């Protein structure tokens, strides 16, 4: 590691600096190991599986279709019908449909 600190020293420094908001011990040791292996960036590695957001092109296209079928439907009903998060549906309705 470039500054020559051990994981436990790094944990102590972060705990003093951030108190209860410091990273968990396991995370500090994981990042310490990654940087020891000459990693030079802090972004997480890409992961396979479900994306963090449900706001995909497919879902953005699904919401207007359902809204057009019955304009009286509320965000909660649309979210339940499409098996989506209410906040995602609200953003699509507001930002993409201008409603």
N, C-alpha and C positions, 0 to 999 in steps of 0.2 A: 504494500500500500504506500502511496506517495508520502503521506505524513507520518507513517510509522506508528499509528495507534492500533491497539488491539480492539476487538469488538466491545469488550467490557468498558474500556476507556471511552469509546465513542458513545456507548449507552449512558455513561455517567455524565458526559458533557451535554448530551441532548436532554437528559432529565433535569439538570441544573438550568438549562436555557428555557425549556418549555414546560417543566413541571408536569402536571397531570395531562397535558396535551401532547407530551412526547410520544414518539413511536413506541409500539410494543417491543419488548425485548426480542421476540422471535423475528420481527421485521428488521430491527437494527442488525442482528447477526446475519440475516439473509442478505441484506444490502452490503454489509461489510464483506461477506464472502464474495459477492459478485464483483465488487470493486477490487478486491484482492486478486481476482482472476483477470484483472485489467479491463474491466468494463468501464466505459467512459461516459455513459449517458444514463439518465435516471428514468426514462420512459419504460413502462412495463413491456415485456415481450408480448408479441401478438398471441392471442388465444383463439382456440377453435371453439365452436359452440354458438349459442345464441348471442346475438349482439346485445350490447348494453341498452340500446334504445329500441323501442318498437316503432320509431318514426322512420320507416323505410318507404321506398317508392311504392311498393305494393300496398302498404297500409294507408298511405296518403291517397291512393286511388280508391280504396275500399270505403273510406268514410263518406265522400261525396255521393257515392252510389246509394248508400243507406239513407243519407239525409234527403236525397231527392225522392226516395220511395215514400217518406213520411216526414215532412218538415217540422212536425210537432215533437219529434223524438228529442229527448234531452241527452246531454253528454253521457250521463251515467248509463242510460239505456243503450246508447250506441256502443259504449265501451264494453258493456256486458255482452251485447250481441256479437261483437267482433273479437271478444276475448282480448281486449287491450286495456291498457292503463288509462284511467279517466283523464289524467293530466295530458297525456299524449294526444288523446282525442280532442281535448279542449284546444291544444295548440294547433292542431290541424284545422279545426273548425275556424279558429280565429285568424291564424296566419295564412293558411292556404286558401280557405274559402271566403275569408273576409267577412265572417258573420259574427 
